């Protein structure tokens, strides 16, 4: 028995809980780990996963029309590739996993791998710095946070950036804790390079990562500064050469990252069209900013308090809350970019880059109390948080889909009450009343101070719960009209397999990726958009309103549109028609005749997977002969 007890003591129960956590969520619904149906960017990267060489060589070699896309045509030559081709730390990892496993299994392996990389890195970084309990609570809250779950709910590079950032922090933490610090710094540089190569926008996180290591190194270990920089840069060079070699073999281009660099400079020149924000309006309209705003405030308070305390001890660096500083150094560049019109915080998949540093700061702040509690109280608190998070996830899901237990009217009223600014008002009142009761009690000064901090920490967790409640509510009540039906159906799997079926056909008949696309978004689950997007055919589109030749948002004028189509047909006369109807060729000819073109049927393919059925018809467009 003693041997068993010793083995149990050596087992990291927190690590085991975090490994089980996503499996529990998957037992409730698998949909949160499946790519959303429809979004163009997500399914573009899926196309890279299933046919990487084809898309890297052909997918983004667009025909930039000088009529519809004059600015783009000037920026890129017809042989130039676009920025998705440069995001190899995401696309190549996905391609490797899809090569090793069947598609459905590969989806789980890919997303669970990056999910685990994120939450376990946050847990490890906090465990080695502020304590295991705080690391566990922060990782559990992160793993069940609504907007983190949303970030895992597609194949966009957001998934990779969050994981690589967390891994970078973890390796930087190891560098000040272990003897093999040189290897840890190499790993940090490698993961940092993978992060910025996954999305160059993430470079704004660099000051935070640099400051985190310098402060931690000064406090704990004091490795030589130049050596630290050298080993980190060596890791960055290593990842650059590794993916550069892969790119050279597949595409002949060693400098795979240059399209992303050019795109960033081009897009930052004019911005994304966002005016500088009105912050109150932005917080109200963009709910994913609520929790970062709260943690920014608590981080600032912790830094100020530490500064005041250090005046008496003369040890500012040793008392500074490093993760709070790190988080604010992630927030400040985001605000700067917002003021420059980049809209980083108002675009949810960029604002999500703040999620890992936010939960690192949250873990550090709750450690002020949690690490001082006795084992029974701390264990009860952790167990309560885990159960509450899983319960919220499960019950909100069941309420949305109308299965199993549903919320009572009272809980619905609570949810409505906690919505928006009402949550802030109520929480402030709770804090003030709690502090008043504590400070007026007949307790010692020390106990009053500990009790006050406990109330503040519990209130912070209460804020988190309110905001996460709303985030999960948004997740489970949004999406297309059939969202609720997806939770207990085979549609996510069938959609993925149908897309792969269509792409395998296109790989054979269009190896150079030159066919144009023409379809109408008529299916309930946006299948056509998924096939089109996974072909990386953004600029090879006739229209989304078949049989109309207009773009989905209309066109500037018919003359420009006609010139654009003539340009496109001259480059590639073959068109892929996606439809469930049988008379698509006749409909296409009726529309094409208005601009002096006609078409002939080349081939037709039936795509069938489960309940999903549609035709993929190939036509060849030519000029209409004169009578």
C-alpha positions, -999 to +999 in steps of 0.1 A: +000+000+000+028+024+008+042+019-027+009+027-042+006+058-021+041+069-031+032+064-068+000+084-064+019+112-048+043+113-078+014+115-103+005+150-113-033+149-107-037+183-122-021+171-154-044+141-155-075+163-150-064+186-179-059+156-201-094+143-193-111+178-196-115+180-234-126+144-235-154+153-211-164+182-233-163+159-263-186+134-246-212+163-243-208+174-280-181+168-305-191+198-326-169+223-307-139+205-321-152+203-356-146+230-383-175+253-386-195+249-418-190+277-443-162+302-434-139+307-463-106+310-444-111+279-424-118+256-453-090+272-474-065+258-448-084+225-448-076+223-485-039+227-477-042+198-452-056+173-477-036+183-508-007+205-496+016+202-527-012+210-551-023+241-533+012+254-526+021+250-562-012+262-578-039+273-554-029+309-549-014+316-583-043+338-590-054+356-622-055+391-607-080+409-629-068+445-636-105+454-638-120+442-605-087+439-585-065+467-598-046+473-565-040+436-560-028+431-596-002+458-591+010+443-558+014+407-570+025+393-603+004+365-619+030+340-606+031+353-571+017+333-542-005+348-514+000+348-477-017+314-468+011+297-487+036+311-462+018+297-431+037+264-431+039+258-393+001+254-395-005+239-429+024+214-429+015+201-394-021+197-405-010+180-438+013+156-419-015+146-395-040+142-424-014+120-442-010+098-411-046+094-401-080+090-418-098+124-422-122+122-393-095+109-369-070+135-382-094+163-373-095+152-337-058+146-335-050+180-350-073+200-328-068+181-296-030+184-301-031+222-303-058+224-276-035+203-252-004+223-262-022+255-252-037+245-218-009+223-207+017+251-215-003+276-195-005+250-166+032+243-168+043+279-169+022+288-138+031+256-120+068+264-121+064+300-112+034+307-089+021+273-079+003+241-091-031+251-078-032+284-096-019+268-128-047+242-126-075+267-121-062+289-149-058+260-173-093+247-165-109+281-169-089+286-202-100+251-215-137+259-209-136+296-218-162+302-245-140+322-269-111+298-266-135+270-276-147+292-305-110+296-316-107+258-317-139+255-338-123+259-372-091+253-392-079+289-392-043+298-381-057+313-349-055+277-334-018+276-341-009+311-329-025+304-294-006+271-291+027+284-303+025+315-280+018+293-250+046+269-259+070+298-262+061+310-227+064+275-213+099+270-228+110+305-216+098+294-181+117+261-183+148+281-193+149+297-158+140+265-140+161+236-155+197+229-161+192+224-199+183+260-203+201+264-237+178+237-252+148+253-236+157+287-252+162+270-285+127+255-282+113+289-273+129+305-304+115+276-325+080+280-312+082+318-315+092+315-351+063+290-357+039+316-341+049+345-364+051+323-395+016+310-387+004+346-388+027+376-390+002+397-372+013+379-340+046+398-341+029+424-319+033+399-290+071+400-292+076+428-266+056+409-241+075+376-246+109+394-245+100+413-213+087+381-197+120+363-201+142+393-191+122+399-159+120+362-150+157+356-158+167+386-136+146+373-108+154+336-108+185+326-127+204+354-144+217+336-175+240+356-197+220+380-217+238+376-250+238+338-247+201+339-240+195+359-271+218+337-291+201+304-283+167+319-289+177+333-323+193+299-331+158+284-326+142+310-348+168+304-375+162+266-371+125+268-378+130+292-407+155+268-424+133+238-416+101+252-433+122+270-459+136+237-470+101+222-472+090+251-493+120+249-515+113+212-523+076+217-530+075+252-546+112+261-553+109+291-531+132+292-500+118+324-486+084+311-479+075+339-455+078+368-479+042+368-492+030+372-457+054+401-450+044+419-482+007+414-474+011+428-439+028+459-452+002+463-479-027+459-455-013+481-427-007+509-452-044+517-455-057+497-425-087+475-424-111+504-427-118+507-390-120+541-375-105+546-340-129+530-316-153+545-291-143+522-263-176+521-244-194+513-277-168+487-286-170+469-252-208+467-255-208+454-291-177+432-289-183+409-260-150+391-263-133+422-250-151+421-216-128+397-198-096+411-213-107+445-201-113+432-166-080+414-164-062+445-177-077+464-148-067+438-122-032+435-138-027+473-135-039+472-099-015+444-090+014+462-106+007+494-088+003+476-055+036+457-060+053+490-068+040+505-036+051+475-016+085+475-032+092+510-019+095+496+016+116+466+005+136+480-024+129+449-046+106+460-074+117+434-099+114+406-073+079+416-063+065+426-097+037+404-110+054+393-142+025+376-160+004+407-153+031+429-169+033+404-198-005+406-204-005+444-204+024+444-229+001+423-251-028+446-247-010+479-252+002+471-288-033+459-295-047+493-284-021+511-305-031+491-336-067+499-329-059+536-328-042+532-361-074+517-376-063+481-377-093+468-357-072+441-339-094+440-308-126+442-328-118+412-350-124+382-328-098+359-343-071+386-336-084+395-302-081+358-293-043+362-293-048+378-259-064+347-244-033+327-232-015+357-217-048+367-201-052+334-183-015+334-173-022+368-156-054+354-141-036+324-126-009+347-111-035+369-095-056+341-079-023+326-066-022+355-041-048+336-021-051+301-036-016+290-028-021+300+009-053+281+015-051+247+032-054+216+010-090+208+018-103+243+010-082+246-021-092+212-033-129+220-028-125+253-046-108+236-076-134+208-077-162+233-075-148+254-104-143+223-126-179+210-119-194+245-125-176+249-158-186+215-172-222+220-159-224+254-176-211+239-209-235+210-207-266+228-196-263+257-221-259+232-249-289+212-238-309+244-235-300+255-270-308+222-287-338+214-266-326+180-253-322+168-218-325+191-188-332+227-197-327+259-176-355+270-154-371+304-160-352+316-129-318+308-144-327+324-177-336+355-158-302+354-141-285+351-175-304+381-188-296+400-156-258+392-159-258+404-195-237+435-205-231+464-181-255+450-155-229+424-146-204+451-138-228+471-116-239+440-096-203+427-091-192+461-078-220+462-053-212+427-042-175+436-036-184+467-016-209+449+006-185+420+011-156+443+021-178+463+044-190+432+063-154+419+066-138+451+077-165+456+104-162+421+118-144+413+151-114+396+135-077+403+135-061+427+110-044+397+093-075+377+090-094+407+077-068+412+050-068+375+040-106+375+039-106+407+018-082+391-008-103+360-009-134+380-016-116+399-043-104+366-059-138+350-057-154+382-072-128+380-101-138+344-107-175+355-105-168+381-132-152+354-153-182+331-149-206+359-160-186+367-191-180+330-199-217+323-195-224+349-221-196+336-244-209+300-243-245+313-247-233+331-279-215+300-291-244+277-287-270+301-300-252+314-331-242+300-365-264+292-394-301+283-391-294+246-387-268+250-359-290+234-333-295+203-354-258+198-359-250+187-323-265+153-326-262+147-364-235+133-388-235+165-408-201+178-397-185+145-406-204+141-439-196+177-449-159+171-444-159+138-463-180+153-491-155+182-495-126+157-496-145+137-523-149+168-544-113+178-539-100+144-549-119+147-582-106+183-588-071+171-581-073+147-610-091+170-636-076+203-625-040+196-613-029+232-619-058+247-600-070+270-628-107+262-630-132+290-622-161+285-598-198+294-601-224+284-576-253+296-555-253+293-517-284+273-518-276+242-496-285+246-459-250+237-447-229+259-472-213+229-489-205+248-521-186+275-502-166+247-485-156+231-518-148+264-533-127+276-503-107+244-500-097+249-536-081+282-526-100+298-554-109+332-539-099+351-571-112+324-594-149+331-588-176+340-613-202+345-586-221+331-556-255+339-571-257+313-599-270+317-626-264+354-621-229+366-631-227+391-603-206+388-572-226+382-540-223+419-530-230+432-565-205+449-588-195+485-595-210+485-630-218+460-657-191+472-681-164+466-656-178+432-647-180+422-684-144+431-689-134+412-658-152+380-670-136+382-704-102+385-688-109+355-666-123+333-694-093+341-715-070+328-687-091+298-678-122+288-699-132+259-677-157+265-650-169+243-620-207+246-615-219+234-581-256+227-578-283+202-569-302+210-601-300+191-634-304+220-659-273+240-648-257+241-683-288+257-698-289+282-670-253+290-674-257+295-712-286+319-706-265+341-684-233+339-705-252+348-737-259+383-724-221+390-725-214+372-757-203+338-744-216+303-745-205+270-730-203+232-736-206+204-711-173+187-703-181+163-675-204+159-645-198+142-611-222+132-584-210+139-548-228+119-522-220+115-485-247+107-460-276+132-464-254+155-486-261+153-523-250+176-551-235+177-586-202+191-597-205+200-634-176+211-656-182+234-685-159+251-711-167+287-719-161+301-754-171+332-773-205+331-790-202+326-827-217+353-849-248+343-868 
